[in-house]
C-alpha cells in the first residue's frame, strides 16, 4: 500500500508541476529568453523521468500480498493510477515537450 500512496503523491505533484510549466510557457511566449527556454526544457525532461518513475512504482505494486478484502481497493487504486499515467500525465508531458520545443525554435 505504501507504493500506492507514493504513486498517488507523485501523480499529484506532477499535475501541479505540469500546471506550473504551462503557466511558465505562457509567460515565456510573451517574453522569450534563452534561460527561460532552458528552464522549460529542463522541467519537461524532469517530468518525463517522473512518468517513468511512476510507471515503475505501479509495476512494483503487489496486490497478491494483501489480505483478500484489501485487494479490490488496491486494484482499483492501481488501475486509477495507471489510467492517470496513460490518459493524462503522459499526453500532457508529450504536449509540453512539443510546445517547449516549438517555442524554443520560434525564439
Backbone as ProteinMPNN parsed JSONL, in Angstrom:
{"seq_chain_A": "XXXXXXXXXXXXXXXXXXXXXXXXXXXXXXXXXXXXXXXXXXXXXXXXXXXXXXXXXXXXXXXXXXXXXXXXXXXXXXXXXXXXXXXXXXXXXXXXXXXXXXXXXXX", "coords_chain_A": {"N_chain_A": [[0.82, -1.2, 0.0], [2.039, 1.17, 0.581], [3.453, 1.827, -1.707], [1.408, 2.508, -3.441], [0.425, 4.801, -2.197], [2.694, 6.438, -2.424], [2.835, 6.585, -5.211], [0.412, 7.871, -5.822], [0.871, 10.317, -4.584], [3.053, 11.227, -6.101], [1.851, 11.447, -8.622], [0.029, 13.495, -8.098], [1.78, 15.585, -7.475], [3.034, 15.816, -9.946], [0.926, 16.734, -11.528], [0.616, 19.307, -10.492], [3.118, 20.372, -11.171], [3.012, 20.224, -13.96], [0.963, 22.068, -14.453], [2.268, 24.377, -13.543], [4.425, 24.516, -15.335], [3.036, 24.889, -17.712], [2.006, 27.455, -17.194], [4.421, 28.871, -17.022], [5.284, 28.519, -19.615], [3.403, 30.02, -21.025], [4.079, 32.563, -20.077], [6.669, 32.698, -21.056], [6.216, 32.801, -23.793], [5.34, 35.382, -24.117], [7.54, 36.852, -23.386], [10.214, 35.844, -24.475], [13.278, 34.112, -23.665], [16.621, 32.846, -23.609], [17.435, 31.602, -21.241], [14.976, 31.084, -20.001], [13.866, 29.328, -21.847], [15.624, 27.159, -21.606], [15.124, 26.447, -18.953], [12.449, 25.663, -19.111], [12.649, 23.448, -20.833], [14.224, 21.807, -19.253], [12.501, 21.33, -17.114], [10.491, 19.868, -18.411], [11.926, 17.621, -19.189], [12.501, 16.571, -16.654], [9.896, 15.966, -15.851], [9.312, 13.949, -17.685], [11.006, 11.946, -16.761], [9.801, 11.514, -14.299], [7.383, 10.39, -15.065], [8.255, 7.885, -15.93], [9.258, 6.937, -13.485], [6.89, 6.808, -12.008], [5.489, 4.872, -13.45], [7.151, 2.709, -12.899], [6.747, 2.479, -10.124], [4.059, 1.727, -10.096], [4.257, -0.746, -11.357], [5.606, -2.156, -9.406], [3.769, -2.585, -7.418], [2.294, -5.009, -5.495], [-0.402, -6.842, -5.499], [-1.209, -9.347, -4.716], [-0.052, -9.915, -2.253], [-1.635, -8.798, -0.363], [-4.308, -8.775, 2.079], [-7.368, -10.449, 1.387], [-9.691, -8.808, 1.464], [-8.651, -6.271, 1.088], [-7.634, -6.269, -1.414], [-9.316, -5.623, -3.644], [-9.753, -2.85, -3.35], [-7.116, -1.91, -3.515], [-6.455, -2.786, -6.057], [-8.218, -1.232, -7.579], [-7.217, 1.323, -7.009], [-4.657, 1.113, -8.119], [-5.349, 0.728, -10.782], [-6.555, 3.188, -11.311], [-4.352, 4.91, -11.012], [-2.75, 3.959, -13.088], [-4.364, 4.625, -15.267], [-4.246, 7.39, -15.016], [-1.573, 7.857, -15.671], [-1.464, 6.897, -18.34], [-3.608, 8.216, -19.673], [-3.612, 10.878, -18.929], [-1.176, 12.076, -17.712], [1.108, 11.25, -19.314], [0.274, 12.088, -21.973], [0.063, 14.861, -21.424], [2.685, 15.59, -20.742], [3.953, 14.987, -23.142], [2.723, 16.841, -24.824], [3.645, 19.194, -23.65], [6.379, 18.9, -24.138], [6.436, 19.098, -26.921], [5.381, 21.691, -27.228], [7.261, 23.267, -25.846], [9.535, 22.807, -27.344], [8.748, 23.872, -29.818], [8.353, 26.529, -29.062], [10.942, 27.254, -28.318], [12.239, 27.073, -30.76], [10.973, 29.093, -32.126], [11.859, 31.337, -30.918]], "CA_chain_A": [[0.0, 0.0, 0.0], [2.918, 2.343, 0.616], [3.784, 2.179, -3.087], [0.249, 3.202, -3.994], [0.419, 6.144, -1.608], [3.791, 7.165, -3.062], [2.442, 6.828, -6.6], [-0.635, 8.889, -5.833], [1.514, 11.593, -4.243], [3.848, 11.626, -7.252], [0.922, 11.886, -9.671], [-0.484, 14.799, -7.677], [2.884, 16.529, -7.642], [3.236, 16.004, -11.378], [-0.161, 17.589, -12.016], [0.957, 20.678, -10.101], [4.269, 20.788, -11.973], [2.528, 20.421, -15.33], [0.26, 23.354, -14.451], [3.279, 25.44, -13.406], [5.18, 24.607, -16.59], [2.13, 25.524, -18.672], [1.989, 28.889, -16.875], [5.723, 29.397, -17.415], [5.318, 28.533, -21.081], [2.617, 31.18, -21.443], [4.912, 33.738, -19.795], [7.809, 32.648, -21.977], [5.779, 33.213, -25.13], [5.226, 36.839, -24.166], [8.879, 37.424, -23.179], [11.16, 34.729, -24.618], [14.701, 34.26, -23.363], [17.345, 31.568, -23.674], [17.395, 30.992, -19.906], [13.622, 30.574, -19.767], [13.708, 28.153, -22.715], [16.382, 26.063, -20.986], [14.407, 26.037, -17.738], [11.253, 24.925, -19.542], [13.058, 22.14, -21.353], [14.684, 21.032, -18.103], [11.306, 20.9, -16.38], [9.816, 18.828, -19.193], [12.769, 16.428, -19.07], [12.267, 16.024, -15.312], [8.561, 15.362, -15.861], [9.402, 12.683, -18.417], [11.592, 10.99, -15.825], [8.819, 11.197, -13.262], [6.422, 9.457, -15.66], [8.898, 6.566, -15.848], [9.302, 6.541, -12.075], [5.537, 6.448, -11.609], [5.203, 3.576, -14.073], [7.894, 1.721, -12.124], [6.042, 2.284, -8.844], [2.841, 0.958, -10.371], [4.669, -2.122, -11.653], [6.067, -2.797, -8.171], [2.65, -2.855, -6.506], [1.953, -6.427, -5.456], [-1.745, -6.998, -4.942], [-1.34, -10.699, -4.161], [0.433, -9.971, -0.872], [-2.606, -8.157, 0.528], [-5.465, -9.543, 2.533], [-8.368, -10.516, 0.324], [-10.615, -7.672, 1.493], [-7.939, -5.06, 0.666], [-7.184, -6.416, -2.803], [-10.155, -4.893, -4.6], [-9.476, -1.415, -3.217], [-5.77, -1.673, -4.032], [-6.527, -2.986, -7.506], [-8.881, -0.048, -8.134], [-6.278, 2.455, -6.907], [-3.598, 0.89, -9.106], [-5.96, 0.96, -12.088], [-6.738, 4.64, -11.428], [-3.017, 5.477, -11.243], [-2.346, 3.562, -14.434], [-5.141, 5.457, -16.185], [-3.704, 8.755, -14.936], [-0.322, 7.871, -16.44], [-1.714, 6.681, -19.762], [-4.603, 9.103, -20.265], [-3.464, 12.262, -18.502], [0.183, 12.582, -17.494], [1.956, 11.038, -20.486], [-0.084, 13.033, -23.035], [0.363, 16.243, -21.012], [4.135, 15.792, -20.856], [4.271, 14.989, -24.572], [2.274, 18.139, -25.357], [4.596, 20.201, -23.159], [7.649, 18.714, -24.866], [6.22, 19.639, -28.255], [5.191, 23.138, -27.119], [8.52, 23.924, -25.455], [10.44, 22.731, -28.498], [8.279, 24.842, -30.798], [8.608, 27.868, -28.528], [12.382, 27.497, -28.376], [12.596, 27.294, -32.156], [10.395, 30.357, -32.565], [12.528, 32.475, -30.25]], "C_chain_A": [[0.862, 1.261, 0.0], [3.293, 2.782, -0.794], [2.63, 2.913, -3.755], [0.178, 4.632, -3.477], [1.496, 7.005, -2.261], [3.441, 7.512, -4.508], [1.381, 7.903, -6.717], [-0.065, 10.27, -5.516], [2.333, 12.115, -5.423], [2.947, 12.134, -8.374], [0.36, 13.271, -9.348], [0.564, 15.89, -7.864], [3.123, 16.83, -9.123], [2.156, 16.896, -11.977], [0.146, 19.054, -11.707], [2.126, 21.204, -10.936], [3.858, 21.052, -13.411], [1.793, 21.761, -15.43], [1.244, 24.516, -14.373], [4.075, 25.612, -14.693], [4.315, 25.232, -17.679], [2.069, 27.031, -18.451], [3.306, 29.542, -17.284], [5.846, 29.495, -18.929], [4.539, 29.732, -21.618], [3.404, 32.468, -21.21], [6.071, 33.824, -20.767], [7.406, 33.172, -23.353], [5.648, 34.727, -25.236], [6.578, 37.53, -23.981], [9.93, 36.321, -23.249], [12.593, 35.102, -24.227], [15.339, 32.878, -23.391], [17.298, 30.853, -22.326], [16.032, 30.377, -19.615], [13.378, 29.318, -20.61], [14.418, 26.949, -22.109], [15.679, 25.549, -19.746], [13.16, 25.239, -18.086], [11.627, 23.528, -20.011], [13.556, 21.231, -20.223], [13.498, 20.501, -17.295], [10.585, 19.768, -17.097], [10.618, 17.529, -19.141], [12.567, 15.767, -17.714], [10.901, 15.354, -15.231], [8.567, 14.026, -16.598], [9.984, 11.589, -17.523], [10.617, 10.576, -14.739], [7.74, 10.26, -13.784], [6.987, 8.041, -15.575], [8.952, 6.044, -14.427], [7.923, 6.084, -11.606], [5.134, 5.1, -12.207], [5.917, 2.454, -13.323], [7.228, 1.434, -10.786], [4.796, 1.424, -9.041], [3.193, -0.505, -10.607], [5.101, -2.882, -10.401], [4.941, -3.153, -7.21], [2.262, -4.324, -6.618], [0.624, -6.606, -4.728], [-1.888, -8.337, -4.22], [-0.906, -10.82, -2.717], [-0.567, -9.408, 0.134], [-3.682, -9.135, 0.988], [-6.55, -9.441, 1.466], [-9.282, -9.292, 0.293], [-9.959, -6.367, 1.042], [-7.552, -5.101, -0.813], [-7.997, -5.582, -3.787], [-9.882, -3.398, -4.555], [-8.103, -1.084, -3.797], [-5.745, -1.811, -5.548], [-7.164, -1.776, -8.184], [-7.955, 1.171, -8.096], [-5.161, 2.321, -7.939], [-4.136, 1.159, -10.515], [-6.146, 2.462, -12.338], [-5.399, 5.332, -11.706], [-2.543, 5.175, -12.662], [-3.076, 4.409, -15.478], [-4.625, 6.892, -16.181], [-2.423, 8.866, -15.755], [-0.629, 7.834, -17.929], [-2.588, 7.761, -20.397], [-4.39, 10.581, -19.958], [-2.006, 12.726, -18.507], [1.086, 12.424, -18.718], [1.565, 11.966, -21.632], [0.238, 14.49, -22.684], [1.848, 16.54, -21.144], [4.543, 15.833, -22.328], [3.866, 16.326, -25.206], [3.208, 19.254, -24.901], [5.924, 20.108, -23.901], [7.537, 19.349, -26.246], [6.126, 21.169, -28.195], [6.487, 23.855, -26.753], [9.53, 23.886, -26.597], [10.052, 23.761, -29.554], [8.555, 26.269, -30.334], [10.085, 28.211, -28.597], [12.829, 27.778, -29.809], [12.105, 28.647, -32.652], [11.132, 31.561, -31.997], [13.758, 32.94, -30.993]], "O_chain_A": [[0.453, 2.297, -0.524], [3.436, 3.977, -1.053], [2.847, 3.832, -4.545], [-0.099, 5.562, -4.235], [1.249, 8.159, -2.61], [3.724, 8.618, -4.969], [1.441, 8.749, -7.608], [-0.471, 11.269, -6.11], [2.31, 13.311, -5.713], [3.254, 13.144, -9.007], [0.235, 14.117, -10.233], [0.263, 16.98, -8.351], [3.382, 17.974, -9.496], [2.444, 17.725, -12.841], [-0.04, 19.93, -12.552], [2.114, 22.36, -11.359], [4.321, 22.019, -14.016], [1.987, 22.504, -16.393], [1.073, 25.524, -15.057], [4.366, 26.738, -15.095], [4.808, 26.022, -18.484], [2.08, 27.8, -19.412], [3.308, 30.644, -17.833], [6.437, 30.437, -19.457], [4.978, 30.385, -22.565], [3.394, 33.364, -22.054], [6.412, 34.907, -21.244], [8.164, 33.896, -23.998], [5.825, 35.295, -26.314], [6.738, 38.683, -24.383], [10.475, 35.907, -22.225], [13.048, 36.229, -24.426], [14.661, 31.866, -23.215], [17.139, 29.633, -22.275], [15.941, 29.286, -19.054], [12.758, 28.363, -20.144], [13.875, 25.844, -22.099], [15.642, 24.341, -19.511], [12.851, 24.247, -17.426], [10.994, 22.544, -19.628], [13.326, 20.022, -20.248], [13.505, 19.353, -16.849], [10.122, 18.819, -16.463], [10.034, 16.448, -19.058], [12.471, 14.543, -17.626], [10.76, 14.298, -14.615], [7.9, 13.08, -16.178], [9.514, 10.451, -17.529], [10.607, 9.423, -14.309], [7.231, 9.424, -13.036], [6.281, 7.108, -15.194], [8.723, 4.86, -14.182], [7.803, 5.09, -10.891], [4.507, 4.283, -11.533], [5.356, 1.375, -13.134], [7.151, 0.281, -10.36], [4.517, 0.516, -8.257], [2.507, -1.4, -10.114], [4.978, -4.105, -10.339], [5.142, -3.941, -6.286], [1.943, -4.815, -7.701], [0.551, -6.53, -3.502], [-2.608, -8.439, -3.228], [-1.342, -11.734, -2.017], [-0.368, -9.526, 1.343], [-3.923, -10.171, 0.368], [-6.626, -8.453, 0.735], [-9.612, -8.793, -0.783], [-10.666, -5.44, 0.649], [-7.185, -4.078, -1.391], [-7.437, -4.915, -4.657], [-9.789, -2.749, -5.597], [-7.95, -0.083, -4.497], [-5.084, -1.034, -6.238], [-6.705, -1.341, -9.241], [-7.917, 1.956, -9.044], [-4.766, 3.307, -8.562], [-3.445, 1.755, -11.341], [-5.918, 2.944, -13.447], [-5.326, 6.235, -12.539], [-2.001, 6.044, -13.344], [-2.474, 4.855, -16.455], [-4.575, 7.538, -17.228], [-2.214, 9.857, -16.454], [-0.112, 8.649, -18.693], [-2.339, 8.175, -21.529], [-4.929, 11.443, -20.652], [-1.65, 13.661, -19.224], [1.76, 13.376, -19.112], [2.447, 12.587, -22.225], [0.641, 15.263, -23.553], [2.23, 17.617, -21.603], [5.392, 16.637, -22.711], [4.598, 16.871, -26.033], [3.527, 20.155, -25.677], [6.52, 21.127, -24.249], [8.444, 20.055, -26.686], [6.725, 21.861, -29.019], [6.779, 24.925, -27.286], [10.292, 24.833, -26.788], [10.911, 24.439, -30.117], [8.948, 27.119, -31.133], [10.442, 29.348, -28.904], [13.695, 28.621, -30.041], [12.743, 29.275, -33.497], [11.039, 32.667, -32.53], [14.423, 33.881, -30.558]]}, "name": "protein", "num_of_chains": 1, "seq": "XXXXXXXXXXXXXXXXXXXXXXXXXXXXXXXXXXXXXXXXXXXXXXXXXXXXXXXXXXXXXXXXXXXXXXXXXXXXXXXXXXXXXXXXXXXXXXXXXXXXXXXXXXX"}
